[in-house]
């Protein structure tokens, strides 16, 4: 069962400001892997996947500003802020380079990190990525942004569940579905909207060819917002990338197919970093 999403009980915090909350799992001497969650979520979203990942990995899961237990967004919120926060956390932990797993907006951040800081990025795993939006998809993202801005997170989260998970999973694992809903319901609303604006207005497909680190791209067959077509475009642009389309799943594949994804990620990381 996931922890109470707004409780800092399992969190550590950066000593620099604004304070970023994060969780650590596994041996500090293990291979470092940073986990970047989706918009509106928190480090707690990774608990199901973490339980299946190789126990020798050192897993670092961050709460973005205004998410989980981190300080809220103030002032300008743009892509560079999230990239800088990632590097700041690595510096505080004394980690020179790490594998980066990014989900949804976290996949955008992971791609930007790999381009800006290849020397600090051992590999990237892009889960449920957004890239190469069509004009219609851009319009839908901007319309969703307006909904996020005017709707309390608890309300928008409740309306998103069937886009996140398949009907079968909702019936079988209501505990995990409710855990994710409660995480999003607790997010700081202005920070959620500011981060969603980055998601809705950022498309790095034209920069994807600059990703030079080993890359694994994974998405769900029935993901409506991070479609297989988007992941295929990334695969075409990133030299040497591996693409996996997981059948029969929607957006939250790191929860619904945690064991299967853990095997893919562990094998990939071990190939890159034996």
MIDOSE-1310 file (N, C-alpha, C; in nm, 2 decimals, decimal comma, always signed):
residues 274
xxxx	+0,09/-0,12/+0,00/+0,00/+0,00/+0,00/+0,09/+0,12/+0,00; +0,05/+0,23/-0,08/+0,13/+0,35/-0,08/+0,12/+0,43/+0,05; +0,22/+0,51/+0,08/+0,22/+0,59/+0,19/+0,12/+0,71/+0,17; +0,08/+0,78/+0,28/+0,00/+0,90/+0,26/+0,08/+1,00/+0,18
xxxx	+0,02/+1,04/+0,07/+0,10/+1,11/-0,03/+0,16/+1,25/+0,02; +0,09/+1,31/+0,11/+0,13/+1,44/+0,16/+0,21/+1,44/+0,28; +0,25/+1,32/+0,33/+0,32/+1,30/+0,45/+0,47/+1,29/+0,42; +0,55/+1,37/+0,49/+0,70/+1,37/+0,47/+0,77/+1,26/+0,54
xxxx	+0,69/+1,17/+0,60/+0,75/+1,07/+0,69/+0,87/+0,99/+0,63; +0,86/+0,96/+0,50/+0,96/+0,88/+0,44/+1,05/+0,96/+0,35; +1,04/+1,10/+0,36/+1,12/+1,19/+0,28/+1,24/+1,24/+0,34; +1,35/+1,26/+0,26/+1,46/+1,34/+0,30/+1,44/+1,47/+0,22
xxxx	+1,52/+1,58/+0,26/+1,51/+1,71/+0,20/+1,64/+1,77/+0,16; +1,65/+1,84/+0,05/+1,77/+1,91/+0,01/+1,80/+2,02/+0,12; +1,93/+2,04/+0,14/+1,97/+2,15/+0,23/+1,96/+2,29/+0,16; +1,96/+2,29/+0,03/+1,94/+2,41/-0,05/+1,80/+2,44/-0,07
xxxx	+1,77/+2,57/-0,10/+1,63/+2,61/-0,13/+1,61/+2,65/-0,27; +1,48/+2,63/-0,32/+1,37/+2,57/-0,25/+1,39/+2,43/-0,21; +1,34/+2,39/-0,10/+1,36/+2,25/-0,06/+1,29/+2,15/-0,15; +1,36/+2,05/-0,19/+1,31/+1,94/-0,26/+1,30/+1,81/-0,18
xxxx	+1,19/+1,75/-0,17/+1,17/+1,62/-0,10/+1,21/+1,51/-0,19; +1,26/+1,40/-0,13/+1,30/+1,28/-0,21/+1,30/+1,16/-0,13; +1,29/+1,04/-0,19/+1,31/+0,92/-0,12/+1,43/+0,84/-0,17; +1,48/+0,76/-0,08/+1,60/+0,68/-0,12/+1,56/+0,53/-0,09
xxxx	+1,59/+0,44/-0,18/+1,57/+0,30/-0,17/+1,69/+0,22/-0,22; +1,73/+0,12/-0,15/+1,84/+0,04/-0,19/+1,97/+0,09/-0,14; +2,08/+0,01/-0,16/+2,21/+0,05/-0,11/+2,27/+0,17/-0,17; +2,33/+0,26/-0,09/+2,39/+0,38/-0,14/+2,51/+0,35/-0,23
xxxx	+2,57/+0,23/-0,22/+2,68/+0,19/-0,30/+2,63/+0,13/-0,44; +2,50/+0,11/-0,45/+2,44/+0,05/-0,57/+2,44/+0,15/-0,69; +2,40/+0,10/-0,81/+2,39/+0,18/-0,93/+2,28/+0,28/-0,91; +2,31/+0,41/-0,92/+2,21/+0,52/-0,90/+2,11/+0,53/-1,01
xxxx	+1,99/+0,54/-0,97/+1,88/+0,55/-1,07/+1,78/+0,66/-1,02; +1,76/+0,76/-1,09/+1,67/+0,87/-1,05/+1,54/+0,85/-1,12; +1,43/+0,86/-1,04/+1,29/+0,84/-1,09/+1,22/+0,97/-1,09; +1,17/+1,01/-1,21/+1,10/+1,14/-1,23/+0,95/+1,11/-1,26
xxxx	+0,86/+1,15/-1,17/+0,72/+1,12/-1,17/+0,65/+1,20/-1,28; +0,52/+1,17/-1,29/+0,43/+1,25/-1,38/+0,38/+1,38/-1,32; +0,32/+1,46/-1,39/+0,26/+1,59/-1,34/+0,15/+1,56/-1,24; +0,15/+1,63/-1,13/+0,05/+1,61/-1,03/+0,08/+1,50/-0,93
xxxx	+0,18/+1,42/-0,96/+0,20/+1,30/-0,88/+0,31/+1,33/-0,78; +0,38/+1,23/-0,73/+0,49/+1,24/-0,64/+0,58/+1,12/-0,64; +0,69/+1,12/-0,56/+0,78/+1,01/-0,55/+0,70/+0,88/-0,51; +0,59/+0,89/-0,44/+0,52/+0,78/-0,39/+0,46/+0,69/-0,50
xxxx	+0,45/+0,75/-0,62/+0,39/+0,68/-0,73/+0,48/+0,56/-0,77; +0,61/+0,56/-0,73/+0,70/+0,46/-0,78/+0,71/+0,34/-0,68; +0,63/+0,34/-0,57/+0,65/+0,23/-0,48/+0,62/+0,09/-0,53; +0,52/+0,08/-0,62/+0,49/-0,05/-0,68/+0,60/-0,10/-0,77
xxxx	+0,66/-0,01/-0,85/+0,77/-0,05/-0,94/+0,89/-0,08/-0,86; +0,92/+0,01/-0,75/+1,04/-0,01/-0,67/+1,04/-0,15/-0,61; +0,93/-0,20/-0,57/+0,92/-0,33/-0,51/+0,96/-0,45/-0,60; +0,96/-0,42/-0,73/+1,00/-0,52/-0,83/+1,14/-0,50/-0,89
xxxx	+1,20/-0,38/-0,87/+1,33/-0,36/-0,93/+1,44/-0,43/-0,85; +1,55/-0,45/-0,92/+1,67/-0,51/-0,87/+1,71/-0,44/-0,74; +1,73/-0,52/-0,63/+1,76/-0,47/-0,50/+1,90/-0,41/-0,49; +1,98/-0,43/-0,59/+2,11/-0,37/-0,59/+2,12/-0,23/-0,65
xxxx	+2,00/-0,18/-0,70/+1,99/-0,04/-0,75/+1,97/+0,06/-0,64; +2,03/+0,17/-0,65/+2,01/+0,28/-0,55/+1,91/+0,38/-0,62; +1,79/+0,37/-0,57/+1,67/+0,44/-0,63/+1,65/+0,58/-0,56; +1,65/+0,68/-0,64/+1,63/+0,82/-0,59/+1,50/+0,87/-0,66
xxxx	+1,40/+0,89/-0,58/+1,27/+0,94/-0,64/+1,24/+1,08/-0,58; +1,23/+1,18/-0,67/+1,22/+1,32/-0,63/+1,07/+1,36/-0,63; +1,03/+1,45/-0,55/+0,91/+1,53/-0,56/+0,94/+1,66/-0,63; +0,87/+1,69/-0,74/+0,89/+1,82/-0,80/+0,84/+1,93/-0,71
xxxx	+0,88/+2,05/-0,74/+0,83/+2,16/-0,66/+0,68/+2,17/-0,66; +0,62/+2,18/-0,54/+0,48/+2,18/-0,53/+0,41/+2,05/-0,53; +0,49/+1,94/-0,55/+0,44/+1,81/-0,55/+0,49/+1,73/-0,42; +0,41/+1,64/-0,38/+0,45/+1,56/-0,26/+0,48/+1,66/-0,14
xxxx	+0,60/+1,65/-0,09/+0,64/+1,73/+0,03/+0,74/+1,84/-0,01; +0,76/+1,87/-0,14/+0,86/+1,97/-0,18/+0,79/+2,11/-0,16; +0,88/+2,21/-0,15/+0,83/+2,35/-0,15/+0,76/+2,38/-0,28; +0,66/+2,48/-0,27/+0,58/+2,51/-0,39/+0,66/+2,59/-0,50
xxxx	+0,60/+2,59/-0,62/+0,66/+2,67/-0,73/+0,63/+2,82/-0,69; +0,74/+2,89/-0,71/+0,72/+3,04/-0,70/+0,80/+3,10/-0,82; +0,75/+3,21/-0,87/+0,81/+3,27/-0,98/+0,80/+3,19/-1,11; +0,90/+3,21/-1,19/+0,90/+3,14/-1,32/+0,91/+2,99/-1,31
xxxx	+0,83/+2,92/-1,39/+0,83/+2,77/-1,39/+0,85/+2,73/-1,54; +0,97/+2,68/-1,57/+1,00/+2,64/-1,70/+1,08/+2,51/-1,70; +1,11/+2,46/-1,82/+1,18/+2,33/-1,83/+1,31/+2,33/-1,76; +1,39/+2,44/-1,77/+1,52/+2,45/-1,71/+1,52/+2,44/-1,56
xxxx	+1,41/+2,48/-1,50/+1,40/+2,47/-1,35/+1,41/+2,32/-1,31; +1,34/+2,24/-1,38/+1,33/+2,10/-1,34/+1,47/+2,03/-1,37; +1,53/+2,07/-1,48/+1,66/+2,02/-1,51/+1,76/+2,06/-1,40; +1,76/+2,19/-1,36/+1,85/+2,24/-1,26/+1,82/+2,17/-1,13
xxxx	+1,70/+2,14/-1,09/+1,67/+2,07/-0,97/+1,72/+1,93/-0,97; +1,72/+1,87/-1,08/+1,78/+1,73/-1,09/+1,93/+1,74/-1,06; +2,00/+1,83/-1,12/+2,14/+1,84/-1,10/+2,17/+1,88/-0,96; +2,09/+1,97/-0,91/+2,11/+2,01/-0,77/+2,10/+1,89/-0,67
xxxx	+2,01/+1,81/-0,69/+1,99/+1,69/-0,61/+2,11/+1,60/-0,62; +2,15/+1,57/-0,74/+2,27/+1,48/-0,76/+2,39/+1,54/-0,69; +2,41/+1,67/-0,70/+2,52/+1,74/-0,63/+2,52/+1,72/-0,48; +2,40/+1,74/-0,42/+2,38/+1,72/-0,28/+2,41/+1,58/-0,23
xxxx	+2,37/+1,48/-0,32/+2,39/+1,34/-0,28/+2,53/+1,29/-0,32; +2,61/+1,38/-0,38/+2,75/+1,34/-0,42/+2,75/+1,24/-0,53; +2,65/+1,24/-0,62/+2,64/+1,15/-0,73/+2,69/+1,22/-0,86; +2,79/+1,16/-0,92/+2,84/+1,22/-1,05/+2,75/+1,20/-1,17
xxxx	+2,70/+1,08/-1,18/+2,61/+1,05/-1,29/+2,51/+0,94/-1,25; +2,40/+0,94/-1,32/+2,29/+0,84/-1,28/+2,21/+0,80/-1,40; +2,15/+0,69/-1,40/+2,04/+0,65/-1,49/+1,92/+0,73/-1,45; +1,84/+0,77/-1,55/+1,72/+0,85/-1,53/+1,60/+0,79/-1,59
xxxx	+1,50/+0,76/-1,51/+1,37/+0,71/-1,56/+1,27/+0,82/-1,54; +1,21/+0,86/-1,65/+1,11/+0,97/-1,65/+0,98/+0,92/-1,71; +0,87/+0,95/-1,63/+0,73/+0,91/-1,67/+0,65/+1,04/-1,71; +0,59/+1,03/-1,83/+0,51/+1,14/-1,88/+0,58/+1,27/-1,89
xxxx	+0,55/+1,37/-1,81/+0,63/+1,50/-1,81/+0,77/+1,47/-1,76; +0,79/+1,36/-1,68/+0,92/+1,32/-1,63/+1,01/+1,27/-1,75; +0,94/+1,22/-1,85/+1,01/+1,18/-1,97/+1,06/+1,30/-2,05; +0,99/+1,41/-2,05/+1,03/+1,53/-2,11/+1,15/+1,58/-2,04
xxxx	+1,15/+1,58/-1,90/+1,26/+1,63/-1,82/+1,38/+1,54/-1,84; +1,36/+1,41/-1,85/+1,47/+1,31/-1,87/+1,54/+1,34/-2,00; +1,46/+1,37/-2,11/+1,52/+1,40/-2,24/+1,60/+1,52/-2,23; +1,55/+1,63/-2,17/+1,62/+1,75/-2,16/+1,75/+1,74/-2,07
xxxx	+1,74/+1,66/-1,97/+1,86/+1,63/-1,89/+1,97/+1,56/-1,97; +1,93/+1,46/-2,05/+2,03/+1,39/-2,13/+2,09/+1,48/-2,23; +2,02/+1,58/-2,29/+2,08/+1,67/-2,38/+2,17/+1,77/-2,32; +2,12/+1,83/-2,20/+2,20/+1,93/-2,14/+2,32/+1,88/-2,05
xxxx	+2,30/+1,76/-2,00/+2,41/+1,70/-1,91/+2,44/+1,56/-1,95; +2,49/+1,53/-2,07/+2,52/+1,39/-2,10/+2,62/+1,33/-2,02; +2,71/+1,41/-1,96/+2,82/+1,35/-1,88/+2,77/+1,31/-1,74; +2,65/+1,35/-1,71/+2,59/+1,32/-1,58/+2,47/+1,22/-1,59
xxxx	+2,46/+1,17/-1,72/+2,34/+1,08/-1,75/+2,39/+0,95/-1,81; +2,38/+0,84/-1,73/+2,43/+0,71/-1,78/+2,33/+0,65/-1,89; +2,21/+0,68/-1,87/+2,11/+0,63/-1,97/+1,98/+0,70/-1,93; +1,88/+0,69/-2,02/+1,74/+0,74/-1,99/+1,64/+0,63/-2,03
xxxx	+1,54/+0,62/-1,95/+1,42/+0,54/-1,98/+1,30/+0,64/-1,99; +1,24/+0,65/-2,11/+1,13/+0,74/-2,14/+1,00/+0,66/-2,14; +0,93/+0,68/-2,03/+0,80/+0,61/-2,01/+0,68/+0,70/-2,05; +0,59/+0,65/-2,13/+0,47/+0,73/-2,16/+0,51/+0,87/-2,21
xxxx	+0,60/+0,88/-2,31/+0,66/+1,00/-2,35/+0,56/+1,09/-2,43; +0,58/+1,22/-2,42/+0,51/+1,31/-2,51/+0,61/+1,37/-2,61; +0,58/+1,36/-2,74/+0,67/+1,41/-2,84/+0,60/+1,41/-2,97; +0,64/+1,51/-3,06/+0,58/+1,51/-3,19/+0,43/+1,53/-3,20
xxxx	+0,37/+1,61/-3,11/+0,23/+1,63/-3,11/+0,18/+1,68/-3,25; +0,07/+1,63/-3,29/+0,00/+1,69/-3,40/-0,07/+1,82/-3,36; -0,12/+1,90/-3,45/-0,19/+2,02/-3,42/-0,31/+1,99/-3,33; -0,38/+1,88/-3,36/-0,50/+1,84/-3,28/-0,45/+1,80/-3,14
xxxx	-0,34/+1,73/-3,13/-0,30/+1,69/-3,00/-0,25/+1,81/-2,92; -0,19/+1,91/-2,98/-0,15/+2,03/-2,91/-0,27/+2,11/-2,86; -0,37/+2,11/-2,94/-0,50/+2,18/-2,90/-0,56/+2,11/-2,78; -0,56/+1,98/-2,78/-0,62/+1,90/-2,67/-0,54/+1,93/-2,54
xxxx	-0,40/+1,93/-2,55/-0,32/+1,95/-2,43/-0,34/+2,09/-2,38; -0,36/+2,19/-2,46/-0,39/+2,33/-2,41/-0,53/+2,34/-2,35; -0,62/+2,26/-2,41/-0,76/+2,26/-2,35/-0,75/+2,20/-2,21; -0,68/+2,09/-2,20/-0,66/+2,02/-2,07/-0,59/+2,11/-1,97
xxxx	-0,50/+2,19/-2,01/-0,43/+2,29/-1,93/-0,54/+2,39/-1,86; -0,63/+2,43/-1,94/-0,73/+2,52/-1,89/-0,82/+2,45/-1,79; -0,85/+2,33/-1,81/-0,92/+2,25/-1,71/-0,85/+2,24/-1,58; -0,72/+2,21/-1,59/-0,63/+2,20/-1,47/-0,63/+2,33/-1,39
xxxx	-0,62/+2,44/-1,47/-0,61/+2,57/-1,40/-0,74/+2,60/-1,32; -0,85/+2,56/-1,37/-0,98/+2,61/-1,30/-1,04/+2,50/-1,22; -0,98/+2,38/-1,22/-1,05/+2,27/-1,15/-0,96/+2,22/-1,03; -1,02/+2,21/-0,91/-0,94/+2,16/-0,79/-0,88/+2,02/-0,83
xxxx	-0,75/+2,00/-0,78/-0,69/+1,87/-0,82/-0,77/+1,75/-0,78; -0,84/+1,75/-0,67/-0,92/+1,63/-0,63/-1,02/+1,60/-0,73; -1,08/+1,70/-0,79/-1,18/+1,68/-0,89/-1,12/+1,63/-1,02; -1,02/+1,70/-1,06/-0,95/+1,66/-1,19/-0,90/+1,52/-1,18
xxxx	-0,84/+1,48/-1,07/-0,79/+1,34/-1,05/-0,90/+1,24/-1,06; -1,01/+1,26/-1,00/-1,12/+1,17/-1,01/-1,17/+1,14/-1,15; -1,16/+1,25/-1,23/-1,20/+1,24/-1,37/-1,10/+1,18/-1,46; -0,98/+1,16/-1,41/-0,87/+1,11/-1,50/-0,84/+0,96/-1,49
xxxx	-0,90/+0,90/-1,39/-0,87/+0,76/-1,35/-0,88/+0,66/-1,47; -0,99/+0,68/-1,55/-1,01/+0,59/-1,67/-0,92/+0,62/-1,78; -0,85/+0,73/-1,78/-0,75/+0,76/-1,88/-0,61/+0,70/-1,84; -0,60/+0,69/-1,71/-0,47/+0,64/-1,65/-0,46/+0,48/-1,65
xxxx	-0,57/+0,42/-1,62/-0,57/+0,27/-1,59/-0,68/+0,20/-1,68; -0,66/+0,08/-1,71/-0,76/+0,00/-1,78/-0,87/-0,04/-1,68; -0,99/-0,07/-1,73/-1,11/-0,10/-1,65/-1,08/-0,22/-1,57; -1,01/-0,32/-1,62/-0,98/-0,44/-1,55/-0,89/-0,41/-1,43
xxxx	-0,79/-0,33/-1,45/-0,70/-0,30/-1,33/-0,78/-0,22/-1,23; -0,87/-0,13/-1,27/-0,95/-0,05/-1,17/-1,03/-0,14/-1,08; -1,08/-0,25/-1,14/-1,16/-0,35/-1,07/-1,07/-0,44/-0,98; -0,96/-0,47/-1,03/-0,87/-0,57/-0,96/-0,79/-0,50/-0,85
xxxx	-0,74/-0,38/-0,87/-0,65/-0,32/-0,77/-0,70/-0,18/-0,74; -0,82/-0,17/-0,67/-0,87/-0,04/-0,64/-0,78/+0,03/-0,53; -0,70/-0,05/-0,46/-0,61/+0,02/-0,36/-0,50/+0,10/-0,43; -0,44/+0,05/-0,54/-0,34/+0,12/-0,61/-0,40/+0,24/-0,69
xxxx	-0,52/+0,22/-0,74/-0,58/+0,33/-0,81/-0,61/+0,44/-0,72; -0,67/+0,41/-0,60/-0,70/+0,51/-0,50/-0,58/+0,58/-0,45; -0,47/+0,51/-0,44/-0,34/+0,57/-0,39/-0,30/+0,67/-0,49; -0,30/+0,65/-0,62/-0,26/+0,75/-0,71/-0,35/+0,86/-0,72
xxxx	-0,48/+0,84/-0,71/-0,58/+0,94/-0,71/-0,56/+1,04/-0,59; -0,53/+0,98/-0,47/-0,51/+1,06/-0,35/-0,38/+1,14/-0,36; -0,28/+1,09/-0,43/-0,15/+1,17/-0,45/-0,18/+1,29/-0,53; -0,25/+1,28/-0,64/-0,28/+1,39/-0,73/-0,38/+1,49/-0,66
xxxx	-0,47/+1,44/-0,58/-0,57/+1,52/-0,51/-0,50/+1,61/-0,41; -0,39/+1,57/-0,36/-0,32/+1,65/-0,25/-0,22/+1,75/-0,31; -0,19/+1,75/-0,44/-0,09/+1,84/-0,50/-0,13/+1,99/-0,48; -0,03/+2,07/-0,46/-0,05/+2,22/-0,46/-0,11/+2,26/-0,59
xxxx	-0,23/+2,32/-0,59/-0,29/+2,35/-0,72/-0,21/+2,45/-0,81; -0,16/+2,56/-0,76/-0,09/+2,65/-0,85/+0,04/+2,58/-0,91; +0,10/+2,50/-0,83/+0,22/+2,43/-0,88/+0,18/+2,32/-0,98; +0,07/+2,26/-0,96/+0,02/+2,16/-1,06/+0,00/+2,23/-1,19
xxxx	-0,07/+2,34/-1,19/-0,11/+2,41/-1,31/+0,02/+2,46/-1,38; +0,12/+2,51/-1,30/+0,24/+2,56/-1,36/+0,32/+2,45/-1,43; +0,32/+2,33/-1,36/+0,40/+2,22/-1,42/+0,32/+2,17/-1,54; +0,19/+2,16/-1,53/+0,11/+2,12/-1,65/+0,13/+2,21/-1,77
xxxx	+0,15/+2,34/-1,74/+0,18/+2,43/-1,86/+0,31/+2,39/-1,93; +0,41/+2,35/-1,85/+0,54/+2,30/-1,91/+0,51/+2,18/-2,00; +0,43/+2,09/-1,94/+0,39/+1,97/-2,02/+0,32/+2,00/-2,15; +0,22/+2,09/-2,14/+0,13/+2,12/-2,25/+0,20/+2,20/-2,36
xxxx	+0,31/+2,27/-2,32/+0,37/+2,37/-2,42/+0,51/+2,32/-2,46; +0,55/+2,21/-2,41/+0,69/+2,16/-2,45/+0,68/+2,04/-2,53; +0,76/+2,04/-2,64/+0,77/+1,93/-2,73/+0,92/+1,93/-2,78; +0,99/+1,83/-2,74/+1,13/+1,82/-2,77/+1,17/+1,73/-2,88
xxxx	+1,07/+1,70/-2,97/+1,10/+1,60/-3,08/+1,21/+1,65/-3,17; +1,22/+1,79/-3,19/+1,33/+1,84/-3,27/+1,47/+1,83/-3,21; +1,47/+1,81/-3,08/+1,60/+1,80/-3,01/+1,64/+1,65/-2,98; +1,54/+1,56/-3,01/+1,56/+1,42/-2,97/+1,69/+1,36/-3,03
xxxx	+1,73/+1,41/-3,15/+1,85/+1,35/-3,21/+1,98/+1,39/-3,14; +1,97/+1,49/-3,04/+2,08/+1,52/-2,96/+2,10/+1,43/-2,84; +2,00/+1,34/-2,81/+2,02/+1,24/-2,71/+2,12/+1,14/-2,75; +2,23/+1,14/-2,68/+2,34/+1,05/-2,72/+2,37/+0,94/-2,62
xxxx	+2,29/+0,93/-2,51/+2,31/+0,83/-2,41/+2,22/+0,71/-2,45; +2,25/+0,59/-2,39/+2,16/+0,48/-2,42/+2,01/+0,51/-2,37; +1,92/+0,47/-2,46/+1,78/+0,51/-2,43/+1,68/+0,39/-2,45; +1,59/+0,38/-2,36/+1,48/+0,28/-2,37/+1,35/+0,36/-2,36
xxxx	+1,27/+0,33/-2,46/+1,14/+0,40/-2,48/+1,03/+0,30/-2,46; +0,94/+0,33/-2,37/+0,83/+0,24/-2,34/+0,70/+0,31/-2,32; +0,59/+0,27/-2,38/+0,46/+0,32/-2,36/+0,35/+0,22/-2,38; +0,23/+0,25/-2,34/+0,12/+0,16/-2,34/+0,05/+0,16/-2,47
xxxx	+0,00/+0,05/-2,52/-0,07/+0,03/-2,65/-0,19/+0,13/-2,65; -0,26/+0,15/-2,54/-0,38/+0,22/-2,54/-0,37/+0,36/-2,47; -0,25/+0,41/-2,46/-0,22/+0,54/-2,39/-0,28/+0,65/-2,49; -0,37/+0,73/-2,44/-0,44/+0,83/-2,52/-0,36/+0,96/-2,53
xxxx	-0,28/+0,99/-2,43/-0,21/+1,12/-2,43/-0,06/+1,10/-2,47; +0,00/+0,99/-2,43/+0,13/+0,96/-2,47/+0,13/+0,84/-2,56; +0,09/+0,86/-2,68/+0,05/+0,75/-2,78/+0,17/+0,68/-2,83; +0,15/+0,55/-2,87/+0,26/+0,48/-2,93/+0,32/+0,55/-3,05
xxxx	+0,24/+0,63/-3,13/+0,30/+0,71/-3,24/+0,40/+0,80/-3,19; +0,38/+0,87/-3,07/+0,48/+0,96/-3,02/+0,61/+0,89/-2,98; +0,60/+0,77/-2,92/+0,72/+0,69/-2,89/+0,79/+0,65/-3,01; +0,72/+0,61/-3,11/+0,78/+0,57/-3,24/+0,86/+0,68/-3,30
xxxx	+0,81/+0,80/-3,29/+0,88/+0,92/-3,34/+1,01/+0,94/-3,26; +1,01/+0,93/-3,13/+1,13/+0,94/-3,05/+1,23/+0,83/-3,09; +1,18/+0,71/-3,11/+1,26/+0,60/-3,15/+1,33/+0,63/-3,28; +1,27/+0,69/-3,38/+1,32/+0,72/-3,51/+1,43/+0,83/-3,49
xxxx	+1,42/+0,92/-3,39/+1,51/+1,03/-3,38/+1,63/+1,01/-3,29; +1,62/+0,91/-3,20/+1,73/+0,88/-3,10/+1,81/+0,76/-3,15; +1,93/+0,78/-3,19/+2,01/+0,68/-3,24/+2,03/+0,57/-3,14; +2,01/+0,44/-3,19/+2,03/+0,33/-3,10/+1,93/+0,30/-2,99
xxxx	+1,82/+0,38/-2,99/+1,72/+0,36/-2,89/+1,65/+0,23/-2,91; +1,60/+0,18/-2,79/+1,51/+0,06/-2,79/+1,37/+0,10/-2,77; +1,27/+0,05/-2,84/+1,13/+0,08/-2,83/+1,05/-0,04/-2,79; +0,97/-0,03/-2,68/+0,88/-0,13/-2,64/+0,74/-0,07/-2,62
xxxx	+0,64/-0,13/-2,70/+0,50/-0,09/-2,68/+0,43/-0,20/-2,60; +0,39/-0,17/-2,48/+0,33/-0,27/-2,39/+0,18/-0,29/-2,43; +0,14/-0,41/-2,47/+0,00/-0,44/-2,51/-0,10/-0,43/-2,40; -0,22/-0,38/-2,43/-0,33/-0,39/-2,34/-0,32/-0,30/-2,22
xxxx	-0,24/-0,19/-2,22/-0,23/-0,10/-2,10/-0,24/+0,04/-2,15; -0,28/+0,13/-2,05/-0,30/+0,27/-2,08/-0,17/+0,35/-2,03; -0,20/+0,46/-1,95/-0,09/+0,55/-1,92/+0,00/+0,51/-1,80; -0,06/+0,46/-1,69/+0,02/+0,43/-1,57/+0,08/+0,29/-1,58
xxxx	+0,16/+0,27/-1,67/+0,22/+0,13/-1,69/+0,31/+0,10/-1,58; +0,38/+0,20/-1,51/+0,47/+0,16/-1,40/+0,39/+0,12/-1,28; +0,26/+0,13/-1,27/+0,18/+0,08/-1,17/+0,11/-0,05/-1,21; +0,04/-0,04/-1,33/-0,04/-0,15/-1,38/+0,04/-0,27/-1,42
xxxx	+0,16/-0,24/-1,48/+0,25/-0,35/-1,53/+0,39/-0,34/-1,46; +0,39/-0,32/-1,33/+0,51/-0,29/-1,26/+0,61/-0,40/-1,27; +0,57/-0,53/-1,26/+0,67/-0,64/-1,26/+0,73/-0,65/-1,40; +0,65/-0,64/-1,51/+0,70/-0,65/-1,64/+0,79/-0,53/-1,67
xxxx	+0,75/-0,41/-1,63/+0,84/-0,29/-1,66/+0,97/-0,30/-1,58; +0,96/-0,35/-1,46/+1,08/-0,37/-1,38/+1,18/-0,46/-1,44; +1,14/-0,57/-1,51/+1,23/-0,66/-1,58/+1,29/-0,59/-1,70; +1,21/-0,51/-1,77/+1,27/-0,43/-1,88/+1,37/-0,33/-1,84
xxxx	+1,34/-0,26/-1,73/+1,43/-0,16/-1,68/+1,56/-0,22/-1,62; +1,54/-0,32/-1,54/+1,66/-0,38/-1,48/+1,75/-0,44/-1,59; +1,70/-0,51/-1,69/+1,78/-0,57/-1,80/+1,85/-0,45/-1,87; +1,78/-0,35/-1,90/+1,84/-0,23/-1,97/+1,95/-0,17/-1,89
xxxx	+1,93/-0,14/-1,77/+2,03/-0,08/-1,68/+2,15/-0,17/-1,67; +2,13/-0,30/-1,66/+2,24/-0,39/-1,64/+2,32/-0,40/-1,77; +2,26/-0,39/-1,89/+2,33/-0,39/-2,01/+2,42/-0,27/-2,03; +2,37/-0,15/-1,99/+2,44/-0,03/-2,00/+2,55/-0,02/-1,89
xx	+2,52/-0,07/-1,77/+2,61/-0,05/-1,66/+2,62/-0,18/-1,59; +2,70/-0,27/-1,64/+2,71/-0,41/-1,59/+2,76/-0,42/-1,45
